[in-house]
Amino acid sequence: MLPRSLVLLQLLLLLSSASAWKKDEFRNCDQTPFCKRARSRPPHSLPSFSVADVSLSDGSLSALLLPPSSHPLHQVVDSASHSDSPDSPRPLLLRLSALHGGILRLEIDELETASGSRRRFRVPDVLLPDVDDRLRLRLPRLGSPAPGLSTFPISPGFEAALRHDPFELVVRRSPSGDPVLSFNSLGLFDFETLRPKRHGDGDGDGDGDGDGEWAERFRSHTDSRPRGPQSVSFDVSFHGADFVYGVPEHALSSSLALRPTRGPGVDSSEPYRLFNLDVFEYLADSPFGLYGSVPFMLAHGAGASSSGFFWLNAAEMQIDVLAPSSAGRVDTLWMCEAGVVDAFFFVGPGPKDVLAQYASVTGAPAMPQQFALAYHQCRWNYRDEEDVAAVDAGFDEHDIPYDVLWLDIEHTDGRRYFTWDRALFPHPEQMQQRLAAKGRHMVTIVDPHIKRDDSYYIHKEATENGYYVKDASGNDFEGWCWPGSSSYPDILNPEIREWWADKFSLQSYKGSTPSLYIWNDMNEPSVFNGPEVTMPRDAIHYGNVEHREVHNAYGYYFHMATSDGLLKRGDGKDRPFVLSRAFFAGSQRYGAVWTGDNTADWDHLRASVPMLLNLGLTGLTFSGADVGGFFGNPEPELLVRWYQLGAFYPFFRGHAHLDTKRREPWLFGEKNTALIREAVHLRYSLLPYFYTLFREASVSGVPVMRPLWLEFPDDKETFNNGEAFMVGPSLLVQGIYQEREKSVSVYLPGEQSWYSLRDGVAYGGSASHKLDVREDSIPSFQRAGTIIPRKDRFRRSSTQMVNDPYTLVIALNSSLAAEGELYVDDGKSYDFEQGAFIHRRFVFADKKLTSVNLAPANSGAKKFSSDCVVERIIVLGLPAGAKKAVIEPGNREAEIEIGPLNLRAGSSPVAPTIRKPNVRIADDWTLRIL
Ligand SMILES: *[C@@H]1O[C@H](CO)[C@@H](O)[C@H](O)[C@H]1NC(C)=O
């Protein structure tokens, strides 16, 4: 008989193999030589680089960065020589520029040598094309307030200070000199310059030099690394910061902020890894890399000020957050396998300033079509046309609106994208047209792995034109994915992106219609038989770029090309909708993302909130998590809770794995159907508010779904709250993350009170409230002092609500005032860019509601109008005694009555309501309460 402990151990092993995350498939830092090397050096353990030859060149600071003469890793013989000996490190070129709006850019690269050694890779097409021209401030002169120090202004109140020896860069306030951000304050900057392979360099045999700087082995894979070691690492310190956020994508279920990974008093963990991977059944809480990467970190602290740091580099990155050595400062260590330093320091000082600064270099989120904000129904797979018709009819039958029906990989002919399984889908056009007749859309999946089949036109063209990524020996790279043996378009090449984009034209994509949009999955890229389920790092792209250098941006380029394809298809007039699983900095310009293959359990429900908040902070506001969880079968209670939370995600889609039970919303009994219906209805009624928030995001970079601290930056209680979130400035939502939860504690920030969305009851601000948990909703509140526009008539789809009247919900604060906005356009085209939109601000003060035009006069060549009226105005917090409202112009009267707070059948709580004011949203008007 086995001892008890062994039985237990076996049980544990069994359990852990059932929960399937395969740790061994993925490299940790110790198995990653560049990471291990960089991480092994304690702060100040290396002699530091120094700065020389500082000068002003075209309005930027340029200088040489000299490796330390005694640097053990560089084995320098003579540091001053620019060296004909290939072994000695060369000086680096450093450039510093101030960009408009409070941004400092730092670039460090190798000097081009006379021998013309290979240039290191700089990621193109991510920064907005004119960043340098548009944003760079050309400095008239440098300051040198002390020997060995150069300074220059960044923006009013901030300056850059470059210390020469040892090299350190500080972004600080001026004149106080208080640091905001600094680079190399811990002396951990290192930069492995390219050099020829020499005798004795490791060949990856796993022992020997142990470092594997040249060839590396991992499991059964060998990375030939013909270009040798070329990593870059450095430390960045955030001063005045208590917490850091961002650098997605990581599963975080226990914290909104990034927990320290090393240092005193901390449970050491892996660094946060940025390496786009298809991770099967990922854990709900782990610093390992997932599907996308955005190397942008934000910091925030008790001084209510924020700052940010962005490193434009698409190679594998690992980031340590060090335990605070002193209060109000967070040190971080950034390590990357290849590339250059092209880094941006954002001075803030407010959190929304940091977001605007980041958006000014990588772009603000694209304005989506209105329908894309509504509910999406997906499953792997809707089997055939009958299944599609039945699901579509099911929504109507059960009075649940939805807008988009999705088809996963099985709709194709043998996983050849852009084709249909004609036995299952004989009439794809008619199928789409039937949906379109109800104002609905369809989405099909198009992945980057192309089936190697000579009779498949995409493969034929790609082969003939040499459009595939090459393997290390120069042949078309072949990997295994859904269709079997597959190759991958080399989407880094603009010509290939152009070719790819043309595949979405209605002529080329047979069976597609204008109401069809696209989903890009598996674009990390996923390669089932590749190292870590992805493409080998020594694969070769356009321009002789190694895959290792561009890996994290592969999905970004694929998303870009697909989005460009839909743009072309619609002749530049139809906003694309493309959902992508992989992403990089800048993906917000091309469409939506989701958190990939999550699991139907409560931890994943909880993790969705910090994950989406961190995505939103780094630009990717159009994001969601699969409602219900992709893997596994949710209990009805979990499914309902997920719909109640998902109704507030910026991207709201239900999705499920092939092996799961069917879970259309009406399959769990009448009660659960009603609860899900109510959650979806709530989303539809809030669509005008969501659309207005997406407009704001597309202008300012401020996300739709926001951590509380973005709205309450001086309230410390909010800094690490990952259970609740704001939708825009006006709504606060708290998820329910436990089965049969009886009560929940909700922290409501700010001085003003909050009105429960469900019953209009007011709760005081700056307090935690212990609330009874209800079955029919999760806690959600409207902030006093705000106005939210709604549409309360329920239709089959959002597109059928276009002409419906509005409800305004005014939540008065203690000064009996409130304000809010409404943005409306045609929901579809780019005419808004030429002024074709309605943008109003509603202001309530002194018992008077005014609609103010926010669209600039003469804002463009096109106009948009709407006959929609406001049919109801609910005023929460209105003192008793108000009888009627007088509307100007026209001197019309409208009754004030007690009316339903929401349109739930039957028992809705009530609130003072102005009935049928019938003012047009396009017009100026005022409404006075008597
Ligand atoms: C009440 O709300 C209005 C409009 O949002 C705002 O201007 C005012 O400062 C608020 N009053 C208080 C006391 O917060």
The ligand as an SDF file (V2000), in Angstrom:
LIG
                    3D

 14 14  0  0  0  0  0  0  0  0999 V2000
  -21.9890   68.5390   -9.4730 C   0  0  0  0  0  0  0  0  0  0  0  0
  -21.9270   68.1990  -10.8680 O   0  0  0  0  0  0  0  0  0  0  0  0
  -21.5350   69.2650  -11.7050 C   0  0  0  0  0  0  0  0  0  0  0  0
  -21.6180   68.7650  -13.1250 C   0  0  0  0  0  0  0  0  0  0  0  0
  -20.8940   67.5790  -13.2800 O   0  0  0  0  0  0  0  0  0  0  0  0
  -20.1390   69.7170  -11.3370 C   0  0  0  0  0  0  0  0  0  0  0  0
  -19.7430   70.7770  -12.1640 O   0  0  0  0  0  0  0  0  0  0  0  0
  -20.1230   70.1380   -9.8640 C   0  0  0  0  0  0  0  0  0  0  0  0
  -18.7930   70.4470   -9.5020 O   0  0  0  0  0  0  0  0  0  0  0  0
  -20.6480   69.0230   -8.9990 C   0  0  0  0  0  0  0  0  0  0  0  0
  -20.7520   69.4870   -7.6390 N   0  0  0  0  0  0  0  0  0  0  0  0
  -20.0920   68.9130   -6.6560 C   0  0  0  0  0  0  0  0  0  0  0  0
  -20.3060   69.4990   -5.2910 C   0  0  0  0  0  0  0  0  0  0  0  0
  -19.3510   67.9620   -6.8430 O   0  0  0  0  0  0  0  0  0  0  0  0
  1  2  1  0
  1 10  1  0
  2  3  1  0
  3  4  1  0
  3  6  1  0
  4  5  1  0
  6  7  1  0
  6  8  1  0
  8  9  1  0
  8 10  1  0
 10 11  1  0
 11 12  1  0
 12 13  1  0
 12 14  2  0
M  END
$$$$
